[in-house]
Amino acid sequence: MNRTALHSRHLALGAKMTDFHDWDMPLYYTSILEEHKAVRQAAGLFDISHMGQVLVTGPQAAQTLNAVMVSDITQVGEGRACYTLMLNEAGGILDDLIVYRIGEGDYLVIVNCSNRAGDVAWLQAHREGRTTITDISQGRSILALQGPLACRLLEQSLDARVAGLGRFEMAPIRTMGPEACIARTGYTGGDGFELFLQDRHAQRLWDLLLSGRTLEEGVQPVGLGARDTLRIEAGLRLYGADLDTTTSPFEAGLDWTVALNKGPFIGQEVLLRQKREGLSRVFIGFELSHGPVPRGGMELKTGAAEGEAAERTVGVVTSGTFSPLLNKPLGLGYVEPSSSRPGTTVTITVRSQRYAGTVVKLPFWRPTDRARASVGAAPAALSNPQPGSRDVHPR
């Protein structure tokens, strides 16, 4: 079983541990409900060091990534990040990942832990010219601090200005070793930051962020349980549940990631055909007014169509949860396009009992007061601030 550099700290905090793709990870520390609310109302600290970190460098690094990703990586500016997908030849999703451009020809690619070896091998097999692919996960950690207080708490702890980072911008942290950086990205739907650090720096920052001073502000350690409820509220897909090698970006509602006209990339022909011919299924979100939590694999049905005597199966659930904020069960899944319109009624059956749900536009939850910094060029580095430079400038 793999363990992160923070494993002993999770045990000391009394975390309930769970096996997640051969990683011994915290499921929760106090309760999923309490940790979920902490992220939405204050701040939550996640150890996501199980994620893979891959460096792609060299004169042809952008071309290599462009040939295997659906997005136009050449348009990602230095100090910027891009959420994208990597496809197989059949247009199926091998992984969803984030690409950070950390230098002129240097990219940091964050991959899902279950796909790490396969992703590295795929990149190696398709590298162009003098491109170097290096898995740098060993000895490195990733922390995520998410929530409305995340910016202020990080400025206090790092003694550095982070408010100037816009959404999907990143900057190096000069005081925390080579390739240490911070990005305004996350997996909760709200404001937050992810920090990529050597293990020893991650351990020190973890302890600092969970010290008495910050605990009084409301920050809590958060496990995988609340990470899942938060991402479903935000309508975010999970690889292995909502995305896999049989799913295309168009089916998954991730059209916005695809640059069809950028030039050749793996899976492009399939996507062009789907664009011409249409889809047989599409991704939806639905909510129930009451009843059980929808579970992956449950059939989604609609009422009898014209000329049919009974309801019929139109799709399947891929993820579900009970939303602590919306106080209702939520589900994600795939249905026939004719059943995907918001307002459509779908049903699930649990122990012979039918429960009706309503298709809604994603996300289920939206932040109403997301404090954001002004958009601009990302700072060259995070360093000790000048007097008065830690003021927050809302976007």
C-alpha positions in Angstrom: 0.0 0.0 0.0 1.4 3.4 -1.0 1.5 6.2 1.6 2.0 9.9 1.3 4.6 11.9 3.2 1.8 13.1 5.5 0.5 9.6 6.4 1.7 9.7 10.0 0.0 13.1 10.4 -3.3 11.7 9.2 -3.1 8.9 11.8 -2.2 11.4 14.5 -5.3 13.4 13.7 -7.4 10.2 14.0 -8.4 10.0 10.4 -10.5 7.1 9.1 -8.3 5.7 6.4 -9.3 4.0 3.2 -7.7 2.2 0.3 -7.9 4.5 -2.8 -6.3 2.9 -5.8 -3.6 1.3 -3.6 -3.0 4.4 -1.6 -3.8 4.5 2.1 -5.7 7.8 2.2 -7.9 9.7 4.8 -11.6 9.3 4.1 -12.5 11.8 6.9 -11.2 13.1 10.2 -14.3 14.3 12.0 -17.2 13.7 9.6 -17.8 14.2 5.9 -20.6 16.7 6.7 -18.4 18.8 8.9 -15.5 18.9 6.5 -17.7 19.7 3.6 -19.2 22.7 5.4 -15.7 23.8 6.4 -14.7 24.1 2.8 -17.8 26.0 1.8 -17.8 28.3 4.7 -14.1 28.7 5.8 -11.3 26.6 4.5 -10.3 22.9 4.1 -6.8 21.4 3.8 -6.5 18.3 1.6 -3.5 16.0 1.1 -3.7 15.0 -2.6 -0.2 13.8 -2.9 -1.4 10.5 -4.5 -1.8 12.4 -7.7 1.0 12.0 -10.2 3.3 14.8 -11.2 5.0 14.6 -14.6 7.4 17.1 -16.1 7.4 17.5 -19.9 10.3 19.6 -21.1 12.2 20.5 -24.2 12.0 22.4 -27.5 9.1 20.1 -28.7 7.3 19.8 -25.4 4.3 21.9 -26.5 4.1 19.9 -29.8 4.2 16.6 -27.9 1.4 17.7 -25.5 -0.7 19.1 -28.4 -0.6 15.8 -30.2 -2.1 13.9 -27.3 -4.3 16.5 -25.6 -7.6 17.8 -26.9 -6.8 21.4 -25.9 -4.5 23.7 -27.8 -1.5 23.6 -25.4 0.4 26.1 -27.5 -2.1 28.8 -26.4 -1.4 28.2 -22.7 0.8 31.2 -21.5 3.6 30.9 -19.1 2.3 31.0 -15.6 -1.1 29.6 -16.7 -2.8 26.2 -16.5 -5.2 24.3 -18.6 -7.7 21.6 -17.8 -7.7 19.1 -20.6 -8.2 15.4 -21.7 -6.0 12.8 -23.2 -7.7 10.4 -25.6 -7.1 7.0 -27.3 -7.5 6.5 -31.0 -11.2 5.6 -30.5 -11.9 9.0 -28.9 -12.2 7.5 -25.4 -10.8 9.4 -22.4 -7.5 8.0 -21.1 -7.3 10.6 -18.4 -8.4 14.1 -17.4 -5.6 16.3 -16.2 -4.2 19.7 -15.7 -1.3 21.1 -17.6 0.7 23.9 -16.0 3.2 25.9 -18.1 6.0 26.6 -15.7 8.6 27.9 -18.2 9.2 28.6 -21.8 9.4 24.9 -22.8 8.5 23.4 -19.4 5.2 21.9 -18.4 4.0 20.2 -15.2 1.2 17.7 -15.9 -0.9 16.5 -13.0 -2.5 13.0 -13.6 -4.8 10.8 -11.7 -3.0 8.3 -9.5 -4.7 5.2 -11.0 -3.5 6.3 -14.5 0.0 7.5 -13.6 2.0 4.7 -15.1 -0.2 4.5 -18.2 -0.1 8.2 -18.8 3.7 8.4 -18.5 4.0 5.5 -20.9 1.5 7.1 -23.3 3.5 10.3 -23.3 6.8 8.5 -23.8 5.3 6.6 -26.7 4.2 9.8 -28.4 7.0 12.3 -27.5 8.3 14.4 -30.3 11.8 15.5 -31.0 14.0 16.5 -28.0 11.2 16.2 -25.5 11.9 14.7 -22.1 9.1 13.0 -20.0 10.0 12.7 -16.3 7.8 11.3 -13.5 8.8 13.5 -10.5 6.1 12.3 -8.2 8.5 10.5 -5.8 9.5 12.8 -2.9 7.0 15.4 -3.8 3.6 16.3 -2.3 0.5 18.2 -3.3 -1.6 20.2 -0.8 -4.9 21.8 -1.6 -6.3 24.6 0.5 -9.9 25.4 -0.6 -12.6 27.7 0.6 -13.3 31.4 1.0 -10.6 31.9 3.6 -7.9 30.1 1.7 -6.3 33.2 0.2 -5.9 35.0 3.5 -4.7 31.9 5.4 -2.0 31.2 2.7 -0.8 34.8 2.8 -0.4 34.6 6.6 1.4 31.2 6.4 3.6 31.8 3.4 4.2 35.5 4.3 3.8 36.1 0.6 1.2 37.7 -1.7 -1.1 35.1 -3.4 -4.2 37.3 -3.9 -2.7 38.5 -7.2 -3.1 35.1 -8.7 -6.1 34.8 -11.0 -8.1 31.6 -11.7 -5.8 29.0 -13.4 -2.7 31.1 -12.8 0.3 29.7 -11.1 3.7 31.0 -9.7 6.9 29.4 -8.3 7.6 29.6 -4.5 11.3 30.5 -4.4 11.7 29.8 -0.7 10.5 26.2 -0.9 13.0 24.5 -3.2 13.2 23.7 -6.9 9.9 23.3 -8.8 7.8 24.4 -5.8 4.8 26.3 -7.0 1.3 27.4 -6.2 -1.8 27.5 -8.5 -5.3 28.9 -8.1 -6.9 25.7 -9.1 -8.9 23.0 -7.3 -11.6 20.4 -7.3 -14.4 21.9 -5.2 -16.1 24.4 -7.4 -15.1 27.3 -5.1 -12.0 29.4 -4.6 -8.8 27.7 -3.6 -5.2 26.9 -4.2 -3.0 23.8 -4.9 0.7 23.7 -3.8 3.3 21.4 -5.4 6.2 20.9 -3.0 9.0 18.7 -1.9 7.8 16.4 0.9 9.6 18.2 3.7 8.1 21.6 2.8 4.7 20.1 2.5 5.0 18.6 6.0 6.0 21.9 7.4 3.2 23.8 5.6 0.6 21.2 6.7 1.6 21.7 10.3 1.6 25.4 10.0 -1.8 25.6 8.3 -3.3 23.3 11.0 -1.7 25.2 13.9 -3.9 26.8 16.6 -3.8 30.2 14.9 -5.4 29.0 11.7 -7.7 26.4 13.3 -9.4 29.4 15.1 -10.1 30.7 11.6 -12.1 27.6 10.8 -9.6 25.6 8.6 -9.9 21.8 8.9 -8.2 18.8 7.4 -10.5 17.2 4.8 -10.5 13.7 3.5 -11.6 12.0 0.3 -15.2 11.7 1.5 -15.9 15.4 1.4 -13.7 15.8 -1.7 -16.3 13.7 -3.5 -19.4 15.4 -2.1 -17.9 18.8 -3.0 -17.0 17.9 -6.5 -20.4 16.4 -7.2 -22.1 19.6 -5.9 -19.9 21.5 -8.4 -20.8 19.1 -11.2 -17.2 18.0 -11.7 -16.4 14.6 -13.2 -14.4 11.8 -11.6 -12.2 9.6 -13.7 -13.2 6.0 -13.3 -16.8 6.9 -12.5 -18.0 9.6 -14.8 -15.2 9.4 -17.4 -13.4 6.4 -18.9 -12.0 5.0 -22.1 -15.5 4.4 -23.5 -16.5 8.1 -23.0 -15.8 10.9 -25.4 -15.4 14.6 -24.4 -18.6 15.5 -26.2 -20.6 12.8 -24.4 -19.1 14.0 -21.1 -20.2 17.6 -21.8 -16.6 18.7 -22.0 -16.8 20.2 -25.5 -15.2 23.4 -24.2 -11.9 21.6 -23.7 -11.6 20.5 -27.3 -9.8 22.6 -30.0 -10.9 20.6 -33.1 -9.2 22.9 -35.5 -5.8 23.2 -33.8 -4.2 20.5 -36.0 -3.9 16.7 -35.7 -4.3 15.0 -32.3 -5.2 11.5 -31.2 -8.9 10.9 -31.3 -9.7 13.9 -33.5 -11.3 11.9 -36.3 -13.8 10.3 -33.9 -14.7 13.6 -32.4 -15.2 15.1 -35.9 -17.5 12.2 -36.8 -19.5 12.7 -33.5 -19.8 16.4 -34.4 -21.3 15.5 -37.8 -23.5 12.6 -36.8 -24.6 13.5 -33.2 -24.4 11.6 -29.9 -26.2 8.6 -28.6 -25.8 9.7 -24.9 -25.0 12.8 -23.0 -23.9 13.7 -19.5 -26.5 15.2 -17.1 -27.0 16.1 -13.5 -30.3 15.4 -11.7 -31.6 16.0 -8.2 -34.2 14.2 -6.0 -36.5 16.0 -3.6 -36.2 13.0 -1.3 -35.1 9.5 -1.2 -31.8 7.6 -1.3 -28.5 8.6 -2.7 -28.2 7.6 -6.4 -25.4 5.0 -6.8 -23.2 4.3 -9.8 -24.8 1.6 -12.1 -28.4 2.4 -11.2 -30.7 2.7 -14.3 -32.3 6.0 -15.2 -35.8 5.7 -16.6 -38.4 8.1 -18.0 -42.1 7.8 -18.2 -43.7 6.0 -21.1 -43.2 7.8 -24.4 -45.9 8.1 -27.0 -47.0 4.6 -28.2 -45.2 2.8 -25.3 -47.0 1.1 -22.5 -44.4 1.5 -19.7 -41.4 3.5 -18.7 -38.1 2.8 -20.3 -34.5 2.9 -19.5 -32.7 5.9 -21.0 -29.4 5.9 -19.2 -27.3 5.1 -16.1 -26.1 6.8 -12.9 -22.3 7.3 -12.7 -22.0 9.2 -9.4 -24.2 10.4 -6.5 -24.2 12.0 -3.1 -26.4 13.8 -0.6 -25.6 17.5 -0.7 -25.2 19.0 2.8 -25.8 22.5 1.5 -28.7 21.8 -0.8 -30.2 19.2 1.5 -31.1 16.8 -1.2 -29.7 13.8 -3.1 -27.8 14.6 -6.3 -26.8 12.4 -9.2 -24.7 12.4 -12.3 -25.0 10.1 -15.3 -25.5 9.6 -19.0 -28.9 9.5 -20.8 -30.2 9.6 -24.3 -30.1 13.2 -25.7 -33.9 13.4 -25.8 -34.0 12.9 -22.0 -31.2 15.5 -21.2 -33.2 18.7 -21.2 -33.4 20.5 -17.8 -36.8 19.8 -16.3 -37.1 16.3 -17.6 -38.2 13.7 -15.0 -36.1 10.7 -14.5 -36.6 7.9 -12.0 -34.3 5.4 -10.1 -35.6 2.3 -8.4 -34.2 1.2 -5.0 -35.6 -2.0 -3.4 -38.7 -1.9 -5.7 -39.4 1.7 -4.7 -39.4 4.3 -7.5 -38.0 7.8 -6.8 -38.4 10.7 -9.2 -35.7 13.2 -10.0 -35.4 16.2 -12.2 -32.7 16.9 -14.7 -31.0 20.3 -13.9 -28.3 22.4 -15.5 -24.9 21.8 -13.9 -23.4 22.8 -11.6 -25.8 22.1 -8.7 -24.0 24.6 -6.5 -22.4 27.9 -7.4 -20.5 30.2 -5.2 -22.3 33.4 -4.5 -19.4 35.5 -3.2 -16.2 34.1 -4.8 -13.5 36.6 -3.9 -11.1 36.7 -6.8 -8.0 38.7 -7.6 -7.8 41.0 -10.6 -6.9 39.2 -13.8 -3.4 40.0 -15.1 -0.1 38.4 -15.7 0.9 35.9 -13.1 3.7 37.1 -10.8 7.1 35.9 -11.6 7.5 34.3 -8.2 6.1 34.4 -4.7 8.5 36.0 -2.3 8.4 38.2 0.8 6.0 41.0 0.2 6.7 44.7 0.3 5.0 46.7 3.0 1.3 46.9 2.2 1.5 44.5 -0.7 -0.7 41.8 1.0 -3.9 43.7 0.5 -6.5 41.6 -1.3 -7.8 43.2 -4.5 -11.1 41.6 -5.5 -11.5 40.7 -9.1 
